[in-house]
């Protein structure tokens, strides 16, 4: 047995879809508005995971420009038919409205780190699609949404057979199950003569859970188990909350495991907050005498530490030919483990030093990094960002960011730039979305004591560091300090508190007051939020879109809980 500590993929890694192929396990997770689209991790032992690539081309045109926060790629489902990988997912373009305005796509690849086929649109009843391969037939199961006034946005689970070659519907659509509680995230499997339907229940917040239904026929009718397979909603003291959105997979030795999402909340005066987002966890599963899956450790609560079966020596054949080394977003990118490291202080990630720095773990919103705004060749050892839209743009914000994976973290970067207008700036940012971020930016301001006249071209000004906090209520400037460049900027996160600083004469100088890190979470505010906090570098030039800022020495340390 191998001891596993949850979450196994830490920081923003929600809606895990688990599949086993030979001696490898693969997990695909939601990417929402972020690129790379649909990150995939892999493991041999279920306990230690590494980044294995992503589905390049998942979004037609490689652009999600204009998509709202927490829109984009929802709940991918990964499967294997014995010859190739299949991925299905929805691109959601409306959030918080009766219409999801989504398209569901299917793409395939013979190797997880290989070339994925051009995505093909299939019938799009609703989000959370999954494919089920059964005796040569291909089935699409997903949520049905009723947008009409008085209708349910979660109107039941439906099943449609697809032609394996054309992906066109075969026959009609079957209603598998409706439930008084919200159910979504359906996954189908066949075991011991039964078809099992694994369902996410109660929404993806603190009421989340996993239900199971079964039928002798794939098209139903399905009967629900009388108790949940997994949930943490009845015990707010559990370290893993929001447990749900699950998938059952059998090991080579015949044991079973369950992948699911979970979150690690911070306790704050405003209630529990999960700034790291929803993460990926694994639980061992057994089957009871009546043929229902149960957590092996008993009950229905997710466990932090569990034993999972060690791979037997006689692994079954059939795994695709893949390298045992991690595969990166771009050729030559540095490998970065998703596992936390127990140390004092924490180990740093790769510094920004070359073109390879634009690979994983870097991410960018609504499109891939493009040399036209993220250049690694102009100044060796630096990343040059060209300013475009402001931070609240859903079209052209020049931002590169990495996931924060622990509640204790520190990031820093050295910045060299010469802004000559208040319409230009660049800096270090704690980022959740366009309505929730904190930025320490190098920018221009009027001489000290002079008001904001919007006439920077008429006289001298000064270079300043400006700390700005954004939430749903608006933007607030919380501190300003004179600055010279180059300047090293940093932020330290300790549980629910974040503190920005800069370096002068070798000393760290705090700027502004400690900030509420819990505001950068799924749980703050009234709008739907589904991602997780990141830290990164950005630049903006609202007038000419020509201002550039150079960054080097980016460091992100995350200390394991």
N, C-alpha and C positions, 0 to 999 in steps of 0.2 A: 504494500500500500504506500501511497505518497500523500504526505500532508499538504493540503491545499489551504491557502488563506484568501478569503474573499474580501473585497472584489479582486478578481484575477486580472482584469483589465481596468485600470484605475483612472479616474477622471473621465469626463464626457465620452462615454462609450455605451449609448443606450440601445434598447431593442435588439439584444444579441440573437442572431440566428446561427445555431450550432449544427455542424454536420461532421461526420467522420468518413474519411476515405483512406482505407488501408490503415497505416499506423499514424496518420496525421488527423488531428482535429482542427477544424477551421471555424472561425466566428466572423460574421459580417455584422456591422453595426450602422445605425443611422448617422448620416452626415448633415442633414437639414440644409441650411444655406451655405455650408462650408465645403471647400475643396481642399484636399482630394475627396472625391465622391466615393462613398461606401468603403471605408477602410476595412481591411481583412487582416485578422491576426491568426496565428497558428501555434499549435502545441503538440507535443508527443505524449505529455503526461497529465494534461488538464490543469496543471498547477503553474507552469511557467510558459508565458506567451510572448511571442515576438511579432512585430509588424511584418506582414507578408505581401503587402501591395494594396492596390485598390482597383475599383472598376473604372478604368479610364474610359471616357466617352459615355458614361451613364446618362449624362444630361445632353440631349441633342444641342449641338452648337457650343458645348462647354461653357454655357452662360446661364446664370440664374439672376441676371440683372433685373431689379425691380421686385423680386420675390420678397414677401414680408419676412420679418424676423421669425424664426422657427418654422418657416415654410421650407420648400425644397424637397430633398429626398427623405421620405419617411419609411421606416420599418422595412428594410430589405430582407428578403428571405432567400437563403442559400440552400441549394440541394444538389445531389449527385445522382445521375441515372445509370451509373456503371461505366460510362464512357466520357462524360463531360460534366462540368459544373453548369448549373443554371442559377441565374439570379433574377428575381422579380422584385419590383419596388414601385412606389408611386411618387410622382413629383407633384407636390401640393402647392398651389399658387394663391390660395386664399386661406387665411387663418382667422378663426373667430367669427365666421359668417355661416349662414345656412348652406352655402355652396362651397365645397372644398376646391372646385375648379381644378381637378387633378387628372393626370394621365398615368396609366399603369403600363410599365414596360417589362420586357423579358430580354435578357441577353445571356449568352453562353460562352464558355471557354474550356479548352481541353486542359489547361494548366491554370492554377489559381493566380500565378504571377505572369500569365501570358496575355495574349491579345484577346480582348472580349469582343464579341460580334456587335455590329451596330444594333442598338436597342430597337425592338419592334413593339409598337403599341398593341395592347390587347384590351378586351372588354374591361371597362373601368367602373365597376359598381361603387367602389369606395376604396379607402386606403387599407393598409395592412394586408396586401396580397401574399399568398404563399402557393407554391407548386407542390403537387403530390404525384409521385411516379408510382404507378400500380399496374403490374403485369403488362407493361408496354403502353399503357394509357397515361395521358397527362391531364391532370385536373388542376384548376385554379380555384382556390378558396379565398374569400375575402369578406370584408364588411360591406353591408348595404346601408346606404344613407338615404333618408327621406327628407329632402330640403323644404317640403311644403309647410306652410303655417300649420302648427299643431302636429307636424311629423316628428319622428325621432331621428336624430343624427346617427343613432346606432340602432338601426332597424332590423338587425338580424344578420346571421352568417349565411352566405350563399356559396354555391358550388357550380362551376361551369367546366365541362370537358373542353379541352383545346386539341385541335389537330397538331400533332407533334411537328409537322413540317411547316404548315402555314400559320399556326397559332390562331386560326379562326375558330370560333365557337362550334362545337359539335352538339347538336340537340339543344335543349332548353337549359334554363338556369333552375337550380334546385335550392329551395330554402331549407337549410339544415336545422336551424335552431333560432328561436327568439327567447329573450329573457327579460324579466322585469328590471334587472340591474344591467348597467352598461357592460356589454361584452364586445371584445375586439381582438386583434392579434391572433387569428385562428391558425393552428398548425395541425395537419393530419398525419397520422401514422397508422400502420397496421401491426397488430400484435396478437398472437394466440387466437386468431379467428375473429377478432374484433377490429373495427375501425375506431380509433380514438381521436377526438377533437380536443385539442388543448387550447384554452381560451384565456385571454387577459380580461380581468374583471374590474369594474369600479373606477376606471380612469387611471391615468399614470401618476397620480399623486399619492398621498398618504393612505388613501383607501384602496390602493391597488391590490390585486390578488390573482391567483390562477385557479380556474375551474377546469374540470375534465368531463367530457360527455363521450358516449360510445354508442355504436350501432353495429349490427351484423351486416348492413349494407352501406356502401360508401355514400349513397344518396339519402340515407336516413330512413326512418326518423331516429334522432339521437336522444338518449336519456342522460340527464345530468347526474353526476355523483352528488351525494347529499352533503358533502363537506368539501372545503377548498383543499387543493393540493398544497398551496403555498400562499401565505400572506403574513404581513407584519402589522396590519391595521389595528389589531386588538391589543397591541402592547407597544406604546410609544417609547418604552425604555430600551427596546432592541437597538443594537448598533447599526443594523441593516434595516432601513425602512423602504417603503414604496416597492416592495418585492412583487414582481409580476412579469408579464410578457415573456413566456417561457417556451422551451422546446425540449422534447425528450429525444435522447440519442443512446443507442446501445454501444457498449465497448466491445473490443475484439473478444474479450473473455466472457461475454454474455451478460455483464452487469449493465445497469442503466444509470444515466446521469441527466440532470436537468440544468439547462442554461437559463438564466433569468436576469432581469435588470434589478438593481437595488441602488439605494442612495445612503450616504453617511451624513446625517444631519448635524449641524452645530446647534447647540441650545443658546438662544439669544433672548433678550427681553421681549422681542416681538414674536417669539415662538421659534419652532425649529426651522432652520434654513439649510439648504443643500447647494452651496455654491459650486461644488465639484460636478454637479449634474448627476445624471443617472449612469450607473456603471455596470460592468458585466460580472456576474457571479455564477458559481457552479454548485450544485447540490447532488449527492448520491441519492438514488431512488431505488425502491424495491416494489414488488407487486404483492398485494394482500391476497387472502384466500378467495376473495370474490372477484379478483381480476382488476382491481383499481390500483393505480400508482400511488405510492406514499413516500414521503421523505424517509430515508433509511434511519435517520437519528430519531424519528418519531415526531408526532405533532405536525404543525404546518408552519413553523417559524424558520426563517433562513438562518443558517449557522455561519459564523465567521470562519471557524476552522473545522475542516472535515477531512476524512481520509478517502481518497479515491483509488480505484484499482490501478496497480502498476501494469504496464503493458506486458503481456506474455511474450516469450521468446519466439513463438511460432505465429507471428503476425500474418493475417490473411493477405493474400496478394491483391493487386488491383489499384494500388495508389498511383497517382500520376507521377511522371518523372519531374520532380521539383528539387531544387537545390536545398541543402540543409542550412544554408546561410540566409539571414534576413534579406528581403528584397525591398528596395527603397523606391520612393516616389519618382525620382529622376536618376538616370545612370550615375553611379559614383556617389550617391548620397550616403551620409554616415548612418550606421545602424544605431537605433536607440531602443533600449528595452522598455517595455511598459511596466515592468515590475518595479515596485518601490524598493529602496535600499535602506536598510537600517544602519544609520551612521550618525555621527556628530562631528562636523556638520554633514549635510547631505551631499551626495556627489552631483557634479554639474553635468549638464548635457553638452553636446558638441558646440563649440563657439562658432559664431558667424565668421567664416574665413574664406569661403570660395563659392563657386557656383553650386557645389553640392549642398550648401546650406539651405537652398530652397526646397530640398526634399523633406520627407517626413523627419521630424515631427512638426515642421512648419505647416500651417494651414492659412488659407486666405478666403475671405467671404465672396461668394457669388461668382467666382471664376478662378482659374489657375493664375499663379504669378506669371506676369508677362514681362519680357525684357524691356518693353517700352516704359514700364513704371517700376520694375524691380530688377536692377542691373547689378551683376556681380563682376563685370569685367572692367568697368571704368576706373576702378581704384582697387587694385589687388588687396585682398584681406578685408574688404568692406562690402556692405550691401548699400547701394544707392537707390533710395526711393524718390520717385518724382511725385510731387504733390498733385492730387486731383481734387475730387469732391471732399467735402467735410465729413467728419466722423458719422454723421447721421444719414449719410447717403446710402441708398439701397442699390446704387448703380456703379459707382467708381471710387470707392474708398481705398486708398493705397495702404493696406494693412497686412502684415504678416504676424501670425500669432501661434503660440504653442499652448497645449492643454496644461493646466495646473492639476496635479494628481493627488496632492495631499493638503491637509489643513495647515501645515507649516511649510512655507515656501519663500524663496527669495529670488529675485531677478534683477539683473543690471545690464546696462549697455552703454557704450561710449558713442556720443553723437557729435558730429561736426556739421554745422550748417550756418548760413548767413541770411536769416529772414530780414526783409526790409519793409514789411507791411504787416499789419494786424490780420491780413487775409492769408498769411502764410504761417506755417508751423510744422513741427515734427517732434516726436518724443516717444516716451514709454507709456503704455496704456494697459490697465486692467480692463478686460473686455468681456461683457456678457452679450449685449446686442446694441442696436442703435439708440435704445432708450435706457441703457444701463451700462455705464462705463465710468472710469476715472482715468484722466490723462494728465501726465506731467509733460508739458510741451514747451519747447524752445520757440519763442515767437517775438514779435516786435510790439513795443508800447511807446506811448508818448513820454516825454521827459517827466521825471518824478514831480508830482504836484499839479501836472496839467491834466485836464479832463479829456475824455474820449470824444474827439471831434470828427473822426473819420476822414482826416485830411493829412495822412502821413506823408504825402508827396510835397507838402509845403514847408517842412522843416525837419530838424534832426529828431531822432528818437533813441531808444535804447533797446538792447537785447535782454529779454527777461525769460525766466521760467515761470510758467503759469500752470497752476493746479486747478483742474476743472472737474466737477462731479456732475454726472447726468443721471436723472431718474425720470419716472413718468411725469413728475411735476414740472420738469424743466431743467435748465442748466444753471449751475452756480459756480462762480469763481471763488475758490476757497483760500488761495494764497498766491502771492507774486513775489519773485526775488530777482534781483539783477544777476546776470550771468555772462560769462565769456565762453568761447568755444575753442577747442573741443571740451565737452563736459560729460562726465559719467553720471547717469541717472539710475536710480534703483528703487525697488519697492520690497518691503518685508511683510509677509502675511503670517500672523499668529492667530490661529483659530478665527474668531469673528472680527479681528482688527487688521487693517492694512495701513502701513505707514510708508509714504514716499520720502525719498531723500536724494541728495546730489552730493558730489564729492568736490571739495575745495581744499587745496593745499594738503591733499592726502587724508582729509577728514570727512566723515559723513555728516552732512548738514540736513537735519529734518526740515521738511517744508510742509506747512499746514498742520492740521490736527490729525490724530488717528481717525481713520474712516471705517465705516460699517461695511465689512466684507460681505455680510449676509445679504445686503441689498443686491449683490450680483448673483442672484440665484433664481431657480425656477419658482420659488415660493414667495418672492417679494412682488408687490403690486397686484393689479387686478387683471392684467392681460395674460394670455396663454404664453408660457415659456417652456421650452423643451431641450435646451442645449446645456452648456456648462461654462464656467469662467475660464478665460484664457489670458495670457499675458503676451504682449508683443510690441512691435514697433510700427509707427505709422507716420504719414506725412500728408499735408494738404496745402493746396494753393487755389483759392476760390476765384481768382481773377484770370491769371495767365496760364495756370496749369503747367508751369515750367520750373518752379522752385524745386531744388533737389536737396536732400539731406543724406549724409553718409553715416552708416552705423557699423560698429565693429565690437567684438568681444562680448556678444550676447551670452549671458549665462542664466540658466534656470535651475535652481536646486529645489528639490521636493523631498522633505524628510518624512519617512514612513511613520504612520501613527503607531 
